[in-house]
Amino acid sequence: MHVGHRIRLRRTLLGLSQEKLGEALGITFQQVQKYERGTNRVGASRLYDLAAALDVPISFFFDDMPPPGQTEGQPSQSAYHSGFSQSRKAFETPFQTGISSVFSDQDASLFSRKETVELIRAYYRIPDPVVRKRVLELVRSMAPANEADTQD
């Protein structure tokens, strides 16, 4: 299910429909839908094809994945597992520095929302950088104050 969620996230960020992604992979949009919902498992060769079609490393699909036996958002309870795979650092991605993610789980989930993607696309369609900056300032002025915003 996590891999399917990541497929959907990247597909929507690229503005691809399930049909277009399916065409790129040589499968139907229904199969893409099944992958995204977690109904069907994604095999290794298909994952390789998806990474190429979505222009991401294969590790992208496993970023922020909870440990085995743990659901997302649930605190880790597996103290008895101390094998190599559990004790090594995760591969770094553009969204990570060191071990911890730059985004909280709540912030990261915002990027999978259609509204967020539409807002970002509309913002970058504004041709004048001065107007874009004013729009950003307007939106910031309308939002409640946030500690992170005051540090910019």
N, C-alpha and C positions, 0 to 999 in steps of 0.2 A: 504494500500500500504506500509505503514511503517513496519508493522508486516511482510509482505511478504519479504521486503528488508532484515530485520533482520534474517529471516529464511534462505534466500539465503546466507547471510554473514556467518552465523555459519556453514551451510552445506559445503560451500567451504573451510572454515578454517579447518574443520575436514577432508577434502578430500573425502567427500561422493558425489556420483552421485545422481541425482534426483531419479533414479531407486532404488538405495540402500536405500535411505531414505524412499521411497514409500514402499519397502518391509518391512522395520522395523515398519512401521505404518499400514501395511495391506491395502494400497491403490496403485493406479497406479502412474507412474511417471508423467502422464498428470495432475493428481490432484495436485501433489506437484508443478508442473509448474504453475497451476492456482493460488495456494496460493501465490507463490513467485511473480507473476505478479500483484497480487491484483485483479484478475478477480473474484475469489471466496473468500468469507469471511471465516475466520478461527473461528470455534466455540470454546467454552470454553473447552470442553472435548478433542477436537483435539489439542488445544493449550497445554493442559496438556501432551498429548502424544508426541507432538513435543518437549516440554521441556525435557521430559525424554529421548527421542531418541537422542537429540542433547546435552544432559548433561549440561543444563543451567537452572537457575531459570526462572519461567514464566515472571518475571519482565524484563528479558533480552530483550524480544520482544518489550517492550515499552520504553526502554532507549532512551534518546535524542528525544523523540517524541514531535513534536510541539503541542502547546495548540489547542483545538478545534477551527475550523474556520481559522486556520493559516497554511499556507503551509511552508515546510521546507525552512529555509534561510530568511523568511520574518520576520521583526521585530514585536514584540507583540504590538497589538493595543487594547487589551481588558482590559482597566482599570476599567470598571464597574463590572467585575467578580472578586469578592473577597471572594468566598466561601471557605470552608475548603480545598477542593481538590486543589484549585489554590494557596492557601497560605502555604500549608505544604511543607516540604522538600521532594524531590524525594528519593526513596530508593537508597542507595549507591550500586554500583557495583564495580568490580575490576578495571574498567576504570574511576571511579569517586572518587574524594575526596571532602567531603563536598557537596556543591551544584553544582559547576562547573565541567565540564568534563575535564579530563586530556588532551584529544585530541581536536583540533579544528575540525569543521565539515569537512574541507578540508583534514586534516590528517586522520580522521576516515574513510572517503570515500576511502582512499588508501587501506585499509584493505579488501575491497570488490572486488578489482581488481585481476584478475587471475594472472597477472604478479607478484604482490606482494606475493601472496600465493606460487607461484612456486619458487620465490627467497628465501623465508624463508625456504621452505622445502629443497631446494638444499643446502642452507647454513648449516642447521642442519644435513645433511647427510655427511658432511665433518667430518671424525672420529677424526682427530687430533685437539685438542683445540688451539694449537699454530697456526696452519694453518688457522683455522676459524678466529682467532683474526687478522691475517695478511690480510685476505680477507676483513674483516670489515674496517681495516685501509686503505686498498687500495681504497675501495668504498668511504669512507669518504674523502680521498685526492682528488678524482675525482669530488666530488660534490662542488657546491659553498659554501662558508663559511656561517654558520648560527649561530645566537647568542646563541641558545640553545646548540649547539655542543661545544662552547667554555667554557660553564659552567661545563661540565663533568669532 
